[in-house]
Amino acid sequence: MKVEFSAYFLTFREARRLLLARGEVKLNLDLGKTRKKYPLIVEEDKVIFPDGSEVEKEILERIAKDEGTVYFVKGGGVFKAAIAKEGFYKLVPTIPPTIEINGIRMHRTKDITPLEDTLNKVNTIKPKEGEMILDTCMGLGYTAIESARRGAFVITIEKDPNVIELAKLNPWSYEAFHSQKIQLIQGDAFEIIKRFKDETFDAIIHDPPRFSLAGELYSKDFYEELFRVLKRGGRLFHYVGTPGKKYRRKDLQRGVMERLRKVGFKNVRRVEEALGVVAWKTWEEP
């Protein structure tokens, strides 16, 4: 797959290196997605990018101080990888990046990278060559991409157009939009799932927003749909996290497990390293 990114990306890391450099320097400008190094010219008061864009060092100094935001250079301008619509969305310069929405990050980033977080989730269902996987909430597409890399065909759903816009910008999400094994449906998973036929999917990754933002995706009605579209013997991973557990001693996972059992799932159990729950449509694990 030929990869062509739409911009040159800068974080505080690249900005600090450029401020210390002189003359011609080669630097990765795709957030570490590839090993490609791009040639730049560092002059006294500016840096010249491969397309001729010129970025003043005063701007680089501001970027160097901002450890929480991804920037990009395109068409001669410097922009934040952020959207202010119905809330504030931005790419965060973890490796790979995550999205932060109104101060809440989509991936775990404390003592773990978004990639490790993704692998923990995908490894619970172990997608296989030729299987059909449902990814209910795409986000930046990392779970869909990892499942497709293992040979599965993935249908992924994303409700928020702002998230999709940032995913299209993010180099690490490139395959979500260009892989022949991934199909994106924009819409509400609560409604979209009703379109699928019974026993369509071999496995499901359900990674919804927190309960306070999308309670319907934790409901018995939605779990019934998950059960219906899953093949006999199929497996489900449901990310839950631990909201409220530390301070209010609230166990959201227990309620999730009880509702999954009520709709027919078997062998429902916690997976601590993935902060979620796995379940099967029969007692037998595949």
C-alpha angles and dihedrals in degrees: 000000000000109000121211118174121204099226147008112265128217133187131172087274096060092039092056092049092050092050089057096044131091131198120349117001134172118220138168109250103178099078091263095298091129134015092242115133119208122209116240132176116224113203131178096275106010148028122233116214125211093263092052096260112149121212119190117231089235088067091046089054090057092048091048089060095049109082094168104060140065117220130193137200117220134155092357095306135103118225140176115245088236141112127205105200125121084344137348119291126182143161112247118213097240113131104280099017124251129201122248117204116191089336096312118115121221094217135043108260104167108104089340137072124233087247093055089046089053094048091050090056098043093045090062091069099026100211114223135209111286097007124136113236128189116209104189100194115028103189105165090347099244096135091046091050094048092048091050091049088059090057101264126131110235134202108194127188128205125178102187116077090197090060090049091051092053091044090055089053096046113091091212090060095053096109092054088070100033107037116104088215096061126073118187121206116190111214147074111312089212089065101028094058090064089068095064123093122243115281096008100141135059092202141002132212108201110188105160130174115269117296094254090060101039109017092158089068089061094048130115089240092058093044089054088057092049089052093047097052094044118094120240106275091021123138135226132204116196118189110213107158120199106279112169094002098110099048106019098030088232116161106204091169091064092056091047091051092049093052092046090054091048092058092049109271115143136205090024111181144156124260104202098189090056095038091231149084133265125204140172134217089229134025092255118087113222 
